[in-house]
Amino acid sequence: MSAEPVKQGISDIRRSARLSVAPMMDWTDRHCRYFHRQLSRHALLYTEMVTAPALVRGGAVHLLEHDPAEHPVALQLGGSDPAELAKAARMGQAAGYVEINLNCGCPSDRVQSGTFGAVLMRQPALVAECVRAMQDAVDLPVTVKCRIGVDDQDPEEVLPEFLARIVAAGCERVTIHARKAWLQGLSPKENRDIPPLDYDLVRRMKQLFPNLHISINGGVARLEEAAALLDGGLDGVMIGRAAYHQPWDILGTADARIFGAAPPQPGPEAAARAMLPYIERHLSGGGRLHQVTRHMLGLFAGRPGARAWRRHLSEGASGADAGPELVEAALERLAEAGRDAA
């Protein structure tokens, strides 16, 4: 059973944004997104960040490839040139994405050298210009993902100004990673954990900008935490690593808990088997099994037999002849380990 995409009107996308999976480099590729869609029909999914220069100057249109069944799915762009971002946004709209998101949160050195990502928190006027240019270029929502500030900035001062600028430019939805980014001295990995979270500041921004759809990102590890943040007045919650490493715990129960809808699959075993036709198509097109199954390793996290599942897939999926039968065999190992544990 394959998940059907939900309607893609603006109101539907805003509803889907109640729960979203963060764009994560090297993780949220098209295979990951197709898998996540087997777990939730409604959660909003994001691409990995795609740079506007790669699309516009490099012609890397293959980076826009996705399966229609992934919808609703948004394209995250990196860049700082308004005209170039506008062209990239048009390419994203033509490719079928339902939203264009501007990355103002990534702290990596490579991103900084391109004058985009978290360094743009220092240039709210430029961000507003970029948002306006993209808004003028497409008929899709243009959104922003940002931090609460960078380095020695005072978030209480810079975040309201930043939000006011992008709202004036037409942005109606923003995702705020509730940590500063330290552009010098911390690695991207450390920037996800070391700067303290400030959820209260994000809540105050919702009070200050009541008409702005605000999603919070950072530190959310359980679906119950997401539900509590929504109940507390925020419009959406974006989850990153927890959704990737414990996909069933987050996404497999999200449609019922967050959206009041029936889940696409009755359990993680059914979700694994729902991937088999997709795997067949991927292999017939010259792909390799591990390109898909590497995103499925956490499907049974915390359950008896999870280690056997991970080991069987990890050890066998890289083989040149590995096919969907390996997934079935891994499910049998899972069942055997579960019986032994009982």
Secondary structure as GFF3:
##gff-version 3
##sequence-region A 1 342
A	DSSP	alpha_helix	10	16	.	.	.	ID=ss1
A	DSSP	beta_strand	19	21	.	.	.	ID=ss2
A	DSSP	alpha_helix	30	39	.	.	.	ID=ss3
A	DSSP	beta_strand	45	46	.	.	.	ID=ss4
A	DSSP	beta_strand	50	51	.	.	.	ID=ss5
A	DSSP	alpha_helix	52	56	.	.	.	ID=ss6
A	DSSP	three_ten_helix	61	64	.	.	.	ID=ss7
A	DSSP	three_ten_helix	68	70	.	.	.	ID=ss8
A	DSSP	beta_strand	73	78	.	.	.	ID=ss9
A	DSSP	alpha_helix	82	95	.	.	.	ID=ss10
A	DSSP	beta_strand	100	104	.	.	.	ID=ss11
A	DSSP	alpha_helix	109	113	.	.	.	ID=ss12
A	DSSP	three_ten_helix	117	122	.	.	.	ID=ss13
A	DSSP	alpha_helix	124	137	.	.	.	ID=ss14
A	DSSP	beta_strand	142	147	.	.	.	ID=ss15
A	DSSP	alpha_helix	155	168	.	.	.	ID=ss16
A	DSSP	beta_strand	173	177	.	.	.	ID=ss17
A	DSSP	alpha_helix	188	191	.	.	.	ID=ss18
A	DSSP	alpha_helix	199	208	.	.	.	ID=ss19
A	DSSP	beta_strand	213	217	.	.	.	ID=ss20
A	DSSP	alpha_helix	223	231	.	.	.	ID=ss21
A	DSSP	beta_strand	236	239	.	.	.	ID=ss22
A	DSSP	alpha_helix	241	245	.	.	.	ID=ss23
A	DSSP	alpha_helix	247	247	.	.	.	ID=ss24
A	DSSP	pi_helix	248	252	.	.	.	ID=ss25
A	DSSP	alpha_helix	254	257	.	.	.	ID=ss26
A	DSSP	alpha_helix	268	274	.	.	.	ID=ss27
A	DSSP	alpha_helix	276	284	.	.	.	ID=ss28
A	DSSP	alpha_helix	290	293	.	.	.	ID=ss29
A	DSSP	alpha_helix	306	316	.	.	.	ID=ss30
A	DSSP	alpha_helix	324	341	.	.	.	ID=ss31
###
